[in-house]
Amino acid sequence: MKYFVVQDVFQYTWEQVVCGFWKRYPNPNSRHIMSEDVLDRKLVGNKLITKRLITKKGSIPKWGEKFIKGCSKAYVVEESIVDMANSTFTTYTRNVNLKDISTVDEKCVYTADRLHTTLTRQGWVASFRRFSANMIEQFTFHKFKSSTAKSAEGFKLVLGKLYHHETEHPSRAEKLKNSAKIAKDIAKSKVFHTSTCDGNAR
């Protein structure tokens, strides 16, 4: 298993980042994202818990074609928790198909830090294929690290378009407005049910 942890900073308030998260697709760095569907959403106390299915186009190297046949898509389940009381936003993602080849787990925690937001991202990559596990892990690990960096940059582009008209130091009124917008976006969300490829989704 391979592991990494990185931190990033978004020059936006926590409320802006949470609002923007649900609008981060499409962006110039997300052309591989085919769809995102809400499977479940519920409010438990001060926490909004959401479960989504994200469908991605996959690119497979020549040597990997013998392992992966008949499915050019990757399905990822994303579970997130918006904790309004503590100003934390946590997401957990894991692939639900192609797990016999490799598993990719990610945990992201967005925390409020005065006038900006800090992201702590952790990733775990594992393969249990005999004889080829190390090669698969190396390839998947480097591809995953590269894609997460591009994902963060794409998200920043989206935030820039959403909030370019606002000041660098938003007022308390603006922060309250963004908090209200989170609740409004939640209310407008719909629930979809989507099937997955190869029967590997749980």
C-alpha positions in Angstrom: 0.0 0.0 0.0 1.1 3.5 -0.8 0.1 6.6 1.2 0.5 10.4 0.8 -0.7 13.5 2.5 -0.7 17.1 1.2 -2.0 20.4 2.3 -3.4 23.2 0.2 -4.8 26.6 0.9 -7.8 28.2 -0.7 -8.0 32.0 -0.5 -11.7 31.9 0.2 -13.8 31.6 3.3 -14.9 28.2 4.4 -18.5 29.1 3.5 -17.5 30.0 0.0 -15.5 26.8 -0.5 -18.4 24.6 0.7 -20.8 26.4 -1.6 -18.4 26.2 -4.5 -17.7 22.5 -3.9 -21.1 21.5 -5.3 -20.4 23.5 -8.4 -16.8 22.5 -9.1 -17.8 20.5 -12.2 -17.4 21.2 -15.1 -14.0 23.0 -15.1 -11.1 22.9 -17.5 -9.3 20.2 -15.5 -12.4 17.9 -15.2 -13.0 16.7 -18.7 -12.8 13.1 -17.5 -15.8 13.6 -15.2 -18.8 12.2 -17.0 -21.5 12.6 -14.3 -22.2 13.2 -10.6 -25.4 11.9 -9.0 -26.7 12.3 -5.5 -27.6 8.9 -4.0 -28.6 10.1 -0.5 -28.7 13.2 1.5 -29.8 13.8 5.1 -29.4 16.2 7.9 -28.3 14.8 11.2 -28.2 17.5 13.9 -25.9 20.2 12.5 -24.3 17.9 10.0 -25.3 17.5 6.4 -24.4 14.0 5.1 -24.3 13.4 1.4 -23.5 10.3 -0.7 -22.8 10.7 -4.4 -21.7 8.6 -7.3 -19.1 10.1 -9.6 -18.5 8.5 -13.1 -15.1 9.1 -14.7 -13.6 8.2 -18.0 -10.6 6.0 -17.6 -7.3 6.0 -19.5 -5.5 2.6 -19.4 -1.8 2.1 -20.4 -1.1 -0.7 -22.9 0.3 -3.1 -20.3 -2.9 -2.6 -18.3 -5.3 -3.7 -21.0 -4.8 -7.4 -20.1 -6.1 -6.6 -16.6 -9.0 -4.4 -17.5 -11.4 -5.5 -20.2 -14.9 -4.3 -21.1 -15.1 -1.2 -18.8 -13.5 2.1 -19.7 -15.3 3.9 -16.8 -14.4 4.3 -13.2 -17.1 4.7 -10.6 -16.3 6.5 -7.4 -18.5 6.8 -4.3 -18.1 10.1 -2.4 -19.4 10.5 1.1 -19.2 13.9 2.7 -20.1 15.6 6.0 -20.7 19.3 6.3 -20.3 20.2 10.0 -21.7 23.7 10.3 -21.1 23.9 14.1 -17.3 23.2 13.8 -16.8 24.7 10.3 -15.3 21.5 8.9 -16.1 19.8 5.6 -14.9 16.2 5.2 -15.1 14.0 2.1 -14.3 10.3 1.7 -14.0 8.7 -1.7 -13.3 5.2 -3.0 -13.6 3.4 -6.3 -16.4 0.8 -6.4 -15.5 -1.0 -9.6 -12.1 -2.3 -10.7 -11.4 -3.1 -7.0 -9.9 -6.5 -8.1 -7.2 -4.4 -9.8 -6.6 -1.6 -7.2 -8.3 0.4 -4.6 -7.9 4.1 -4.2 -9.1 5.8 -1.0 -9.1 9.5 -0.3 -10.0 11.7 2.7 -10.2 15.5 2.4 -10.8 17.8 5.3 -11.6 21.5 4.6 -11.2 23.6 7.7 -11.8 27.3 8.3 -8.7 29.4 9.0 -9.7 33.0 9.5 -10.2 34.4 6.0 -9.1 31.3 4.0 -9.7 27.6 4.0 -7.1 24.8 4.6 -7.4 21.5 2.8 -5.7 18.4 4.2 -5.8 15.6 1.6 -4.8 12.0 2.4 -4.7 9.1 -0.1 -4.2 5.4 0.0 -3.5 3.2 -3.0 -3.4 -0.6 -2.8 -3.3 -3.6 -5.2 -3.5 -7.3 -4.3 -2.6 -8.7 -7.7 0.0 -11.4 -7.5 3.3 -10.6 -9.3 2.0 -7.3 -10.7 0.8 -5.5 -7.5 3.9 -3.2 -7.2 3.7 -2.1 -10.8 -0.1 -1.4 -10.6 0.4 0.5 -7.3 3.2 2.7 -8.7 1.2 3.6 -11.8 -2.1 4.3 -9.9 -0.3 6.2 -7.1 1.5 8.6 -9.4 -1.6 9.1 -11.6 -3.7 9.7 -8.5 -1.3 12.3 -7.1 -1.2 14.1 -10.4 -5.0 14.1 -10.8 -5.6 15.5 -7.2 -3.2 18.4 -8.0 -5.2 19.2 -11.2 -8.4 18.8 -9.3 -7.4 21.4 -6.7 -6.4 23.8 -9.4 -9.7 23.3 -11.3 -11.6 23.9 -8.1 -9.7 27.2 -7.6 -10.7 28.3 -11.1 -14.3 27.6 -10.3 -14.1 29.5 -7.0 -12.4 32.4 -8.8 -15.3 32.6 -11.3 -17.9 32.4 -8.5 -16.4 35.0 -6.2 -14.2 37.2 -8.4 -16.5 40.2 -7.7 -16.2 39.9 -3.9 -13.5 41.5 -1.8 -10.5 39.5 -0.5 -11.8 40.1 3.1 -15.6 39.4 3.1 -17.7 41.1 5.7 -19.7 39.2 8.4 -22.8 39.9 6.3 -21.3 38.3 3.3 -20.2 35.2 5.4 -23.8 34.9 6.7 -25.1 35.2 3.1 -22.8 32.4 2.0 -24.0 30.2 5.0 -27.6 30.8 3.9 -26.6 29.9 0.3 -25.3 26.5 1.5 -28.7 25.8 3.0 -30.5 26.9 -0.1 -28.3 24.7 -2.4 -29.0 21.8 -0.1 -32.8 22.4 -0.4 -32.5 22.5 -4.2 -30.6 19.3 -4.5 -32.4 16.2 -5.9 -31.7 12.5 -5.3 -30.8 10.2 -8.2 -30.1 6.5 -8.4 -27.5 5.2 -10.8 -26.4 1.7 -11.7 -22.7 0.8 -12.0 -20.5 -1.1 -14.4 -19.5 -4.8 -14.1 -21.8 -5.4 -11.1 -19.0 -4.4 -8.8 -20.7 -1.5 -7.1 -21.9 -2.2 -3.6 
